Amino acid sequence: MSIVNSVGRIKKDLQYLNDLLQRFYKSSTQEWSGKDDEFIRIWDLFKEIRNDLILLDEKLFIRLRDLLRPEPESNSLRPDGIYYRKDFTPVINELNLAVEYFDLYVKSISKPEQEISVDTSTNLLTSRFGKIVRQLRSRYDHRTTLEINDEYDMQDLFHSLLFLFFDDIRPEEWTPSYAGGCSRMDFLLKNEKIAIELKKTRKSLDAKELGKQLIVDIEKYKQHPDCEKLICFVYDPEFWIANPKGIENDLSQVKEDFKVKVIIEPK
C-alpha cells in the first residue's frame, strides 16, 4: 500500500476512534462505561492505529508505546454486566496529541520537501506551539514533562519541533558586533538564510520593553552575513501584550535586502 493510501486510511481510523471515545467515555464521572467486548474492540483499534503511526514516523509517535490498557476496578461488575474502568483520560490526551502531530506529518509529505515553504512551516509551529505546551502537561501516570517556564525551556521545545521541517539548525550563532557588543541569536537556518529569535513574555517584559528589544535585535541581525530574514516569535501565554497585532504590524518589515516577521501567539 502506498504511503498516500496509508495516511488516508489512518486519518479515517483516527476520526472513527475519536468518535467512539466521545460516545462511550463519560467525562462527568471520568470513568469508562461500556460492555467488556466493546471496550476490548476499541482498545484493539487504538493498538492498530498506534502501530500504524509508529511505522509512519517512529521518533514522532514512539511515546504511544508507553500507554497501558486501563484495567477494571476491583468488584466493578454490576448486575447488568456493565464494567467500570479506571481513568481513560491519559489515552485520550495522548491520542489528541497524536492527531496534532499527524496533521503536521501529513502537511510535511503533501508536497516534495523542497516545495514546502518556510512561511508555512514556521506558521504551523508558532500557531500550534501553545497547544503543544498544554498537551505536554497531561502525561500518562503523571510522568515528568517539560514545563515552559522561561525562554530556555521554550528554546528546547522549539528546537525539537524545527526538525519536523529543517535539517541544518544551528543554535546560538553569534551575531556581529553592534553598539560595542555582540550577542547570540537563538537559531540560524543557514540553508534558508533565516534567523529565529524566541522570546517569552513576563511581567517585566511588557509591550514597551519587548518593542525596544526587538528593535535592537533587528539591527544586529541585519549585519549577519547568513541572515536575509528574521523571524521573531514571541510566546505570550499570560497575555501580557495588550495589542499583539499592533506590535506585529509596527515591527514586521519587507525590504529588498532584509525581511522581518514578528509573530506573537496566542492572540
C-alpha positions in Angstrom: 0.0 0.0 0.0 1.4 3.5 -0.9 2.2 6.0 1.8 -0.6 8.3 0.5 -3.2 5.5 0.9 -1.8 4.6 4.3 -2.1 8.2 5.5 -5.7 8.4 4.2 -6.7 5.2 6.0 -5.1 6.2 9.3 -6.8 9.6 9.1 -10.2 7.8 8.8 -9.3 5.4 11.7 -8.3 8.3 13.9 -11.6 10.0 13.3 -13.5 6.8 13.9 -11.6 6.2 17.2 -12.3 9.7 18.4 -16.0 9.3 17.7 -16.1 6.0 19.7 -14.3 7.6 22.6 -16.6 10.6 22.7 -19.6 8.3 22.5 -18.6 5.8 25.3 -16.4 7.9 27.6 -18.3 9.6 30.5 -16.4 12.8 31.1 -18.6 13.8 34.0 -17.5 10.8 36.1 -14.1 10.3 34.5 -15.0 6.6 34.2 -15.2 4.3 31.2 -18.6 2.8 30.8 -19.4 0.0 28.3 -19.7 -3.7 27.8 -16.5 -5.6 28.0 -16.4 -6.7 24.4 -17.0 -3.1 23.3 -14.1 -1.9 25.5 -11.8 -4.6 24.0 -12.8 -3.7 20.4 -11.9 0.0 21.0 -8.6 -0.8 22.7 -7.6 -3.1 19.9 -8.4 -0.4 17.4 -6.2 2.0 19.3 -3.4 -0.5 19.3 -3.7 -0.9 15.5 -3.6 2.9 15.0 -0.7 3.2 17.4 1.3 0.7 15.4 0.5 2.4 12.1 1.6 5.8 13.4 4.9 4.4 14.8 5.6 2.8 11.4 5.0 6.2 9.7 7.4 8.0 12.0 9.0 6.2 14.9 10.5 9.3 16.5 7.3 11.3 16.3 5.0 8.7 17.8 7.2 6.5 19.9 5.7 7.7 23.2 2.4 6.0 22.3 4.1 2.7 23.1 4.0 3.7 26.8 0.3 3.7 27.1 -1.2 0.8 29.1 -4.7 -0.6 28.9 -6.9 0.5 31.7 -7.9 -2.4 33.9 -11.3 -3.0 35.5 -11.8 -1.7 39.1 -12.0 -4.5 41.6 -15.5 -5.7 42.2 -16.7 -3.3 39.4 -19.0 -5.7 37.6 -22.6 -4.5 38.0 -25.6 -6.9 37.9 -26.4 -5.7 34.4 -23.0 -6.8 33.1 -21.5 -3.3 32.7 -17.9 -2.7 33.7 -16.5 0.5 35.2 -12.9 1.1 34.1 -10.1 3.1 35.6 -9.4 6.6 34.2 -9.1 6.6 30.4 -8.1 10.2 30.2 -4.3 9.6 29.5 -5.2 7.6 26.4 -7.5 10.4 25.1 -4.9 13.1 25.9 -2.1 11.2 24.0 -4.5 10.4 21.1 -5.3 14.1 20.8 -1.6 15.0 20.7 -1.1 12.2 18.1 -3.7 13.8 16.0 -1.9 17.2 16.2 1.4 15.6 15.2 -0.3 13.5 12.5 -1.6 16.8 10.9 1.9 18.2 10.9 3.2 14.9 9.3 0.5 15.0 6.6 1.4 18.6 5.7 5.1 17.7 5.6 4.5 15.0 3.0 1.8 16.7 1.0 4.4 18.3 -1.2 8.0 17.4 -2.1 10.2 18.6 0.7 11.9 21.3 -1.4 8.4 22.8 -2.2 7.3 23.3 1.4 7.5 27.0 2.1 9.4 28.2 5.1 6.5 30.5 5.9 4.1 27.5 6.0 6.4 25.6 8.3 7.1 28.4 10.7 3.4 29.4 10.8 2.4 25.9 11.7 5.0 25.7 14.5 4.2 29.1 16.0 0.4 28.8 15.8 0.4 25.3 17.4 3.1 25.9 19.9 0.7 26.9 22.8 -1.4 23.7 22.2 1.7 21.5 22.3 2.8 23.1 25.5 -0.6 22.5 27.1 -0.7 18.9 25.9 2.8 18.2 27.3 1.4 18.9 30.8 -1.0 15.9 30.6 1.2 12.9 30.6 0.3 9.3 31.4 0.6 8.4 35.1 1.7 12.0 35.9 5.1 11.4 34.4 7.7 14.2 34.3 7.5 16.5 31.4 8.9 19.7 30.0 7.5 22.8 31.6 7.8 26.0 29.6 8.7 28.4 32.4 11.2 30.7 30.6 12.9 31.2 27.3 15.4 28.4 27.8 12.6 25.9 28.1 10.9 27.5 25.1 14.1 27.1 23.1 14.5 23.4 23.9 10.9 22.6 22.7 11.0 24.8 19.6 14.4 23.4 18.6 12.9 19.9 18.6 9.9 20.9 16.6 12.1 22.6 14.0 13.4 19.2 13.0 10.0 18.4 11.5 10.8 20.7 8.6 14.5 21.6 8.6 17.8 19.6 8.7 20.5 22.2 9.3 19.5 24.0 12.5 22.3 26.0 14.2 21.6 27.1 17.7 23.3 30.1 19.4 25.0 31.6 16.4 27.0 34.7 17.2 25.7 38.0 15.6 28.2 40.6 14.6 29.1 43.5 16.9 26.5 46.2 17.3 26.8 49.2 19.5 30.0 47.9 21.1 28.9 44.4 21.8 27.8 41.1 20.2 25.3 38.5 21.2 23.8 35.2 20.2 20.8 34.5 18.0 18.6 31.6 19.1 18.6 29.7 15.8 20.0 30.0 12.4 18.6 28.1 9.4 21.7 28.6 7.3 20.4 27.0 4.1 17.3 29.2 4.2 19.3 32.2 5.5 16.8 32.8 8.2 17.4 33.6 11.9 14.8 32.8 14.6 14.6 34.8 17.8 12.4 33.5 20.6 11.0 35.5 23.5 8.6 34.5 26.3 6.8 37.4 27.9 6.7 38.1 31.6 5.7 40.9 33.9 9.0 42.7 33.3 8.8 42.1 29.5 5.8 44.2 28.6 4.9 45.6 25.2 7.2 48.7 25.6 10.2 46.6 26.7 9.5 44.0 24.1 9.5 46.6 21.3 12.8 48.0 22.5 14.5 44.6 22.5 13.1 43.7 19.1 14.3 46.9 17.5 17.9 46.2 18.8 17.7 42.6 17.6 16.6 43.6 14.1 19.6 46.0 13.8 22.0 43.3 14.9 20.7 40.5 12.7 20.8 42.8 9.6 24.6 42.6 9.9 24.9 38.8 9.9 26.2 37.5 6.5 24.0 34.4 6.5 20.8 36.2 7.5 18.3 37.6 5.0 15.2 37.2 7.1 14.5 37.4 10.8 11.5 35.6 12.4 10.8 36.9 16.0 8.4 34.5 17.7 7.0 35.9 21.0 5.2 33.4 23.2 2.7 35.3 25.4 0.6 32.6 27.3 -0.4 35.0 30.1 -1.4 37.8 27.6 1.0 40.5 28.9 0.8 42.1 25.4 -2.4 44.1 25.1 -2.2 44.8 21.4 -0.1 42.0 19.8 -1.3 42.7 16.2 -0.1 46.3 16.6 3.4 45.2 17.5 3.4 42.7 14.7 2.4 45.4 12.2 4.8 48.0 13.5 7.9 45.9 13.6 7.4 43.5 10.7 9.1 44.8 7.5 9.8 43.8 4.0 12.8 45.3 2.3 14.9 44.2 -0.6 17.9 43.1 1.4 16.3 42.1 4.7 12.9 41.0 5.9 11.5 40.9 9.4 8.4 38.9 10.6 7.1 39.3 14.1 4.7 36.6 15.4 3.0 36.9 18.8 1.0 33.9 20.0 -1.5 33.3 21.4 -3.6 36.3 20.5 
